[in-house]
Amino acid sequence: MKYILIIGDGMADSPLSELGGKTPLQVADHPNMDFIASHGECGRLITLPQELDTGTDIAIMSILGYDPREFHTGRGPLEAASIGIKLDEHDIAFRCNLITERNGILVDYSAGHISTDEAKELLKSIKDACEKPKEIKFFFGVGYRHLLVLKGNKHSSRIICTPPHDALNKPISEILPKEMDQKGAKTVRTLKRMIMVSKDILSDHPINRKRIKKGINPANMIWPWGHGTKPKFQPFYDLYGIKGAVISAVDIVNGIGVFAGLDVIRVPGATGYYDTNYEGKADYALESLKDHDLVLIHVEAPDEAGHLGDFNLKIKTIEDLDKRLIGRLLEGLKGDYTIALLPDHATSTELRTHSRDPVPFAIFSTSQSRASKVKHYDEISVKEGSLGLMEGVKFMPLFLKQNRFRK
Ligand SMILES: [Zn+2]
């Protein structure tokens, strides 16, 4: 038996007045998704525990059976793993944004979506000034997104850092890192010092002077956040006896794969956006099943459309996922297989952010094809499904179980 898990990021939504009170999944034409729902079984899944935030990393950990309340430490270590950085036990990894500060206010979490080349040159000047080989290390990422690692056991993750995209137009002085207890005090001092040094160095950097002249936001400050130590996952294979692979353009998803011991497969042209290589993802997934039992295919595009507030684009991404990826997969699959389809979380196109609504899921297995009550894959129709409302961490054992639908 081969297992295919398709995650359409943020695909579920709330009813939209522009769509006559329907959701993008209800309106979109997606015959392949409907096939999975109508020949398999459906239910709804709670992937985001109330006490945690609404991130993709948290939702996907739930789906893979790693309770995020126990295993989630932060997105920094996931991103680090995704680009091949090995963390030691006490290391704390932070996402390190380049941001724009103006008159003491955080005005842009992406520094005008600065290019990777410009960002590297700016960050190099911070590296030169702040890096200490045994304690402080910077790593280049893409665009405004980079990484900072505090090494050794002098630092503590008992601190609060503010995600910059949640703090737009707030005074920097109010959102600087804070310690949760005495243990975090040194770490907070170190971070604050680097943030201030970065402002001094970057404000007058030739690249930023050019950007200001052109009327675009300068990258005049670093902003560490999303910190955590290395999460302690039990390998997926040890948990389920299944050899798996992951296909995603998103670093935190690949990072979860690394810690779970899944093989990360990079697909050329996978962008994490609506212009992604849907066909390539299907082809690489089929190829990966020759030497893996399971493949997780993650498609980011619907979530991005939701964040843009663009319901037409969201419908298009769902239809592309259906026809160009799922349809191609179903055509290419041979032998016995079980396929599951779900979003990691819902993304409200109206509110342009993630929501905690349970997500619709559907599972079809060639060994147990049956006529389901549910004829259409969407948030409302799956309420008729026989699998009901479930906790996220119960999904993976159910997906991998034979005879799952026998009563
Ligand atoms: Zn997501």
Residues whose N, C-alpha, C, O or C-beta is under 5 A from the ligand:
A	BS01	ZN	D9 G10 T56 D303 D344
